[in-house]
Amino acid sequence: MRINAKGIGNRLRNGALVTLAFTGLGYAAEMRTWTNLKGQTIQAELLSVDGDRVRLRMEGGRDVTIERDTLSAGDQQYLAEYGGGGEVVIDDSARVDMPEKKMRFDSKTLIRRDDKFFLPEGFSLEFDIVESEHFLVMSSGRVRGKDIAELAERMWAGMNFQHPGFADKWGDEKRAIFLCGEDEDYEILGRYQIHVLQSEAAEAPGEMAQQLQIRAQNTAATWPQTSGAGLRLDAETADKYKVASGARAFKASNKRTFKSGVWNPFPTHCIAGDVLGQMMGGAGFQSDAREAGGTGGDGGFALRIGHAYFKEIQLTGETVTQMIDANTYESDEIVKAGGFDDGTKWARTLRDLVKKDKVEADIEALYRVSDASGLTPELTVLAYGWAAYMQSTPSRLDKFSDFLNRIDTGRTIPVPQEMAKIFGFETVEEFEADWKEYLTSTSFK
C-alpha cells in the first residue's frame, strides 16, 4: 500500500509505517498529545487504525476519526511502533510543504500579561509580557510582542510536526524572547549578558571559566554591532519567570532587520536556528548563531546557518540577514549576480555555478566552517542548498531527522562518511553526486 502524502504527513521510519486495518494494538492504551498539519492538538488515546484512518478517544470519552496522513511525524512514528501491521512505502513524489505556514494559528492562545518582566537590580529595564504555549515574549518601547509570539509558535510547530521527539527535547520550560524597542534597551541587555557570563565564570572550574570569560569578552566586543543575539539569563531570574536560561534578544528598533508582521525575515532566521539547536540536543537558545552551531563538532555551524537561511527565504520570500559583508566580495560571481543580497536568486545563481563547476557540492568545505569569519558568499549559499536538499523530499526529510537524532545522542556532528550512510549512500562521493544532481535541477528553488 502506498500512502499519498499530503505535505509531509507521512513519516517513514526504517522503511516502514503503519499499514492496513488491524484489530489489536501492541501496547497499553495511553493518553497522549496528537498534532495535525494545522498545528492543532488534542489529548486522546489510540483505539484503532483502519487503512488511512486513525480512531482516537478523547479525554471526555468522545471518539474521533482522523486522516492518518494529516498527523505529525512524531504521531506517525508512534503509530509505526505501537500500531502493528505490515510495511508501507513512502510516496517520495509527494510535495514537502511548510507546516509553519499551513497551520492554523489561534490568536486566542496569546495572552498579554498584566505583570512586567524586570531585569535584576543594577539593570534598570522592564518589559511587557506576551505569553504563548512555549514562549514568553518580552517587549519594550513601542514594540508589541504578539507577532513574534505567533512566529515563534509557528516555528515550534513546524519542527515538532516534521521531527519526532522534538517536544521531548524541548521540555516543559518556556523560552524567553526579548524585543528591545529602543537602542538603549538593547545596550543595557548587552551589559546584563556580560555580567551574567562573568558571574558564572567566577564560580566555574578551570576550562569552563576560561570559556565563559572569552564569551563575555566576545559579547562586549560584538554586541553593539548585532541586531540579535543569544542570551543567557541568570538562574534566579529564569526561576522567577519559569523560563529556560537560554533566551533570544532582538534590537527591534532596527527597522531594516526588524520588520512588522508575523513573517519577519530576521527573527524567522534566528528562531529557526534556535529550534533546530534544540532538536540537536538543547543548545538552541544558549548559542549565538554567529559564534556556534549548537551541539559540538565540525559541521554544526553550517548546518544551523543553512537551515536558518532556508526557513527565512522559504517562509518570508526574502533574506535580510547578513552573516558577512558582501561588499568585500565585489569580484565574487554570486555577489555580482545579485544572488547574495537577494535570497530569491540564491538557488538560480548557485545552480548555474554548480553546472559550470565553479562551485562544488562539497560537504567537507561546509564542515570546515566554524564561525561567520569562515563564510564566503559561495559557502553561505551552498549551506542554504545543503539544507534545502535535506528537506526536499519526504524520504530525505526522514533521513534528516535521523541525522539530527544522531547528533543529539552522540553529542557531536557525524563525520561526512557517517552522514552519507545515514542518507543511504556508501561513500561521501555518492552522497555529493546526489546533492549535486538536486542543486542543478529545477527542484532546487
N, C-alpha and C positions, 0 to 999 in steps of 0.2 A: 504493500500500500504506500502511495506517495502522498505526502501532505503538500497542498498548495499553500505555501506560507504567505500570509498577509503581513507585509513588513518583515519584522524579524521575530515573529512569534514562535517560530519553530526552533527549538534548541536541540542540536544533535550532540549526544554525549556518548563517546566511544562507539560511534557508528549506529547508535540506536536511540529511538524514542519510544514512547508508549505506542500501543498498537490498537488492535481491534477490540471488540466488546469482550468483557470478561465479567465473571460473576463474583469472584472473591478477591480481596485485597490482601497483599502480603505484608501487612503492617497493622499495628494497633491504631484505630482511628484517633486523630488528634485535631484540636482546633488550631488553625494557623492562618496567617495573613496571605491572601491571594491578590495578585495585582494584574490588571489588564493593560492593554496597549494605551488606553486613555489615561492611565495613571490612577484609576480608581481602585480602591482596596476594600476587601470585605474580610471579616473573620468567619471562617467556615471549616468544616471537616469534609474530607473526600468520601463520597458514597460509592460512586462507580464511574467508569469511563466506557462509553459506547461509541465506537468509531471516532468521529470528530467532536463528540460532545462529552462534557465533564459535568457530572451531577454533584452538587455540593449541598451541605446542610448548614445553614447559618445559625448564629448564636441563639436566635429566638425560636429555632425549630423549623423555620420555613426552608423548603428545598428549592434550589435554583439550578438551571442548566446553562452552561457557558460553552461557547465555541472554544475548542482546545487551542487553536492557533492564535487566539487573541490573548493568551496568558503569557506572563513574563518568562524569561529564560530560567529563572530560579524555580518557578512553578513547573515548567517543563521537565527540569531535572528531577524534581520531587516526584512527578508522575512516572518518570522513567525508572526511578529507584524503587518506588513503592506500589506502582500500579500493576506491574506484571505484564505479560503478553510478549509478543514477538517483535522482530525488528522492523523499523520503519526508516526509509531513506529520506534524507532531507532534500527538498527541492532547491537546488542551487541556482536555478534560473529566477528565483523569487527576488524581488527588489528588497534591499535593505533600507528601510525608512529611518527617519529621525524621530524616535519616540518623544524627545523633548518638545518637538513642535506638534506632534499628533495628539498628545494627551490633552484631555480637557482639564483645565485648572479651575478649581473652586476658590474664588477670591475670598469667600467667607471663612476660609481656613486661616487667613492672615488676621492677626489680632494686634491692634495698636494699643500697647500697654500704657497704663496711667503713670507707672513709675519711670524713673530715669536710670540710665547706666552711668555710674561715676567711676572715673579712674581713681587710684589710691591717692592719699594725701601727698601733696607736693606736685601734683599734675592736675591743674585746675581745668578740667574738661568734663563735660556731661553730654549725653546723647539721648535722643528719643529712641524708643524701642518698638520694633515690629517683630512679633513672634510668629513663626510658622512651625510646621511639624518637626523640621530637622535643623532650623536655624534661628538665631537671634540676629536681627539686622539693626545696628545702631547707626543713627544719622544725626548730623549737626548742621547748623546753618539752615538754609532754605531747602536742603535736600530731604526727600522723603524716601522711606525705605521699602515701600510695598513692591515697586517694580523689581528691585534687586532680590527681594524675598521670593517673589514668584519665579524669577530667573533661576535662583539657587535651587528651589524645589524642583523645577523642571530638569535641571542638570542632574540632581539626585535621582529623580525618577528614571531618567534615561539610562544612567549607569546601572540602576537596580534592575531595570527591565532587561537589559542586554547581558548582564553578567551575574550568574548565580553566586550567592554568598556575599554580595556587596553589603546588604543590610546588616549582616552579622559583623562584618569588618568595620562598619560604621559605628556600631554600638548604640547605646542609649543616650549618649550625651549630644546636645545640640552643638553646632559650630557657630562662632561669632564672626560677623562681617561688619566692619566699620566703614562708614561713608562720611568722610570729612568734607563738609561744605565750605570750609574756609582753609586757606593755606596755613594759617597759624595753627589750626586744629591738627592738621597733618604733621606739622613740625613738632608739636607737643607729643603726639602719639609716637613719633620717632624717638624723642628723648626718653619717653617711658620705656620703649622697647630696649634701648641701650641700657637703661637702669636694670631692667629685668635680667638681661643677659649677664651683666656684670655681677649682679647679686647671686645668680645661680653659679657663676664661675667661682665666686668666693667660697662657696660651700661644696663645690665638686672636687673629686680627686684628680690628680695629675693630668693626664692627657685630655680628659673631658673638660677640665677647667681651661686648658690652653685653647681648645676648640671653641669654647664659649667666648673667650676673650677675643679670639680672632673674628668671630662672628659679630661681636659688639663693635669692634673696630671697623669692620666692613660696613655695618649698618650706619655708623656715624659718617663714613665717607660717601656712601651711595644714597642714603635715604632722601636727601634734598633733591636729587635728580629723578627719583622714581615717581611714577603715578599710581603704583600699587605694590604691595609687598606682603610677604608672610609676616605674621605677628605671633609672638608668644606671650600669653597672659601669665601673671604671677598666680601662684596656687590659690592664694586667699581670694583674689578677685574671681578666678574661674569657679571656685566652690560657691562663692556668694551668689553668682548668677546662674549656676548649674550649667556651665558650658565647658567644652574641652579646652585645654590650654592652648592648642594650636588654633589660630584665627587668621583672618584676611583683612587687610586695610586698603582703602582706596582714597586717592586725592580726588574727591568728587567735584572740586572746584575747577578742574582742568576740563574744559568743555570739548577739547579735541578727542580726548580718550574716554571721557565720561559723558555719554550722550543720554538723552531722555528715552523713555520707553523700556519695555522688557528686554528686547533683543539688542542689548548694548554690547558692541563687539569686544571691548577691552575686558569688562567683567566676565563676559562669556569665556574668553580665552583663559583668564586666571582661574575661574571656578572650575572649568573643565579640567585643567591641570590638577587642581586640588582634589577633586573627587576621584580622578584616576590614581593619584597618590594614595588615597585611602584604600582603593581596590588593590593596590600593590603592597599593602601592608601597614597602612595607618600613618604614613608620613606626609599625607597630602597638605594639611593646613599648617604644618610646622616648618615647611621649607619654602624659601623664596625661589620661585621658578627661575630667577636669574642666576641663582647660585647652585641649585641642586635639582636632581631629577627625582627625588623621592628616595625609595629604598636603594641601598648602596649598589655599586657595581657599574662598570662601563656600559654605556648604552642607555642608562636611566634618564639622562638629561635630554637626549634626542627623542626618546620615546615620549616623554612628557610634553616637550615643546611641540613635537609633531602633532600629537593628539590635541593639544590646546589650539593650535592653528587650524587643524581640521574642523573642530567644532565651531570655532569663531567664524570661519569662512562659510561652512555649510549651513549654519544656523542663522547668520546675520547677513550673508551675502557680501561681506567686505572684511578687511582687516585694518585696524588702526594700531595694532601692537607692533612695536619695533624693538627687537632684541639687539639690533646692531644699527650703526649709522650707515645707511645705504649711500650717502654722499661720498664715502671713502672708497667706493667701488665703481667709479664712473666708467671704467673700461669694461666692467662686467656685462655680459650679454643679457643676463636676467634683468639687471637694472636698466639697461638701455631699452629693453623691450617693454619696460613698464611693468614687468612681472613681479617686482618686489613691493612697490608701494601699493599696487592694486591686486589684492588677493584673488579676484575673479580671473586674473590672467595667469596665475601660477601654473595651473595644470597644462594649459596650452603651450606656455613657454618651456616648461620642463619637458613636455612631450617632444617638442622639436629638438631640444638639445640632446635628449637621450637618443633619438633617432639618428642624430649626426655624430653620436659617440663623443660629444663634448662634455657630457655628464654621465657618469656610470652609476648604475644601480648597485651601490657599494655599501653593504652592511657594516663592514669594518670601519669605513670612514665615519659613519654615524656613531659607532661605538667609541671612537676616539674623542668625540666632542664632550668635554666635561663641564663646560660653562659657556656663557654667551661670548666670551672672548675668542672661542674656537669656531664660532659660526661665520659663514660667508653666505651671501645670497643663495649660492648653489646648494649648500648644505641645509639651509633653512627650508628651502622649497623641497629639497629631497626628503627631509624629515616629514614634511606635510604629505608627500607622496607615499612615504612608508606607512604612515597612519591610515591614509586613505585605502591603501592596498589591504591592510589587515582587517579593515572593516567594510570591504567591498562586496562580499557575498556571505550568505548565511554560514557556509562551512568555514570560511576564513575568520568570520567573527567568532565562531565556536572555538577555533584554534587560538584566537587572540585571548579569549577568556582563559583557556588552558595556560597560555603563556603568562598571563597576569597572576593566576593562581600559583604557578611555579615560582614566580618572583616572591610572592607572599610566603610560601612555605620554605623556600630556600634562602630568603632574606638577601638575595642578590639577583642581578640580571643574568639569565642564562647566556652563555657564550654563543656566538653566531652559529657554531656547529650544532649545539643543542637546540637553539631556536629553529634551525632548519628542520630538525627531526620533529619538533612539536608541530610544525606546519606540514609534515608529511613528506619531507624530502631527505634523501640520504646525504646530500652534500650541500654546502653553502652555495656552490656554483649553480646547482639546480634550483635552489630557492631564489637566488638573484635573477636567474633566467626567467622564472615565472613572474617575478616582480617587474622585470623589465618589459615583459610582454604586456602586463597590465598598464604600465606607465605610457607605453606607446600606442595604446588602444583608445578608442573613443569612450570607453567605460570610465576612464580617468577624467574627472571633471573638477 
